[in-house]
Amino acid sequence: MIRWLVSNALRGLLCLMFLRTAAWPQSNLPKIKSEHEAVTSQLQKHVVDEWWIDDAPESPELLERQWSLEGNWVAAWLNEHSSEDVKAAVNDLVPGGKPEYLRLSSEAFVVVAPNEIGNVFVVAKMDGHYRLAWSTAQVQKANGEQAEILAAWRPENAKHGRRGPYFAASGRAGSLTGRLGELPEDAKGRPRFYIDGTYAQSAGGTMGAQISLWVWNGNSAEPLLARAYYFTVDQAVGTRVEGDLLKVREKKFFRTFSSCGACEERQTDWLARLTPSGVEDLGERSVVPELDVVDELFYRVIHGNSPADMAAPAASEAAEKIVRKGRGQRSQKQWEKFPSLGMIMGWTVESEPNGKVLCLSLVDVGAHLFTLKSVEDKPFVSEVKETNQTCEK
């Protein structure tokens, strides 16, 4: 009798253990990883020059599926691990990368997908489980130019389209790679962030880019502002946050002289103030106001407009002489198409008791010193003279 009771007890215990084991949830990670490997392998056949997809009808679907699997992988990984190490989650799927992400809240992360053809997504805990909650691949709630800019993240806009190697894209012509940055919370305590996106380009030193600002509402990311711009590869200063200001360093262009493709040329900062209720566009601020003044002086002289309110008579005459020299370096056709005094070889600015002296060297006209003063709170060129200096910093 005792033997029979023990035997039945053991059978019951084993049965209970089996039922508990069968009831344990099975991991989704192996399935997601296997499908990701298969989709990535298929997609690779449609990748052009690493950063774009070809025109095959299945290419955008494969790209979107790859992105979706990566977001679902991070969510599943977080569900199955005690750690909330998003970096480890991404590296577990695509080893050897440098995952980038931000923690938006205690239960939400914004993540850059580990691909050359970029995507940004949010995984958030909802009903006790992490899920893929939002992605740049979806249609965003934006209108007009901002909708065009954000559409560059869509998979169908990552097509190569037979573009040239120096094509500095903007608007909806993707693909992009993204970099994340944290912004101050709004008045409701909702987290805000920015995505600094660089358009794919296979050559050239001047790159197309876009900046977009977002707020996480607990269910999705809402766009606050999007703007396209250009920058220089290896630019000394980039996008940064200073207090409640977002500053985006841009590459602009002068009208009467130029720089090399990999040179910074005319630098401006675009400014956006993060207010408790939203974003205030403060416009652009020049980082090189002295060069702007000289560019304006030459522009007026070239186009026959009087510079009397911004330059002394002797300085205007010197500027006219420089323009005549520059014009002599080009054919009539070249001058009519682009009346330029050549490429910048170097420039420096030194402060003096009564103003500043700009040393500017241009390849077609040589180096000159421009003495700049403030007259009635406006810049004024009091003297222009030739120099043997190199004007290098």
Summary of the structure (lengths in Angstrom):
residues: 393
radius of gyration: 29.3
end to end distance: 99.9
largest distance: 122.6
contacts: 1193
relative contact order: 0.07
helix: 30%
strand: 35%
